[in-house]
Amino acid sequence: MPLNEKEQEILDEIERQFLQDDPKLAKAVRTASATDVFRRSSQRTIAGFVVGLALMLFFFTSNTLIAMIGFVIMVVSASIFVMALRRRTTGAGWALLSTNPWLERLRSKWRR
């Protein structure tokens, strides 16, 4: 839905204020992309997986509890990575929920 003239003026004024108040943050927001966010989250999840794998391998024979914690870290990291990958390939975050007919009916009622 397009903005009317008054709303567009207000939005332009907010943008000018934002640029004046904090130009560094404005530049960071302008240049940030979904690819950057995905890259950072992937690096974290891969690092978590490697840490979990190291814990599991080093403590498997000496301390089984720490090895199990390492395994849990690996599983959680892999799950987060797969969810982020699915979210990135399907587009919007709500796209995963679109297969639910109940949600589709609720959305269609909300749009009316």
Secondary structure, DSSP 8 states (H G I E B T S, - for coil): ----HHHHHHHHHHHHHHHHH-HHHHHHHHH--HHHHHHHHHHHHHHHHHHHHHHHHHHTTT-HHHHHHHHHHHHHHHHHHHHHHHHHHH-SGGGGGGG-HHHHHHHHHHH-
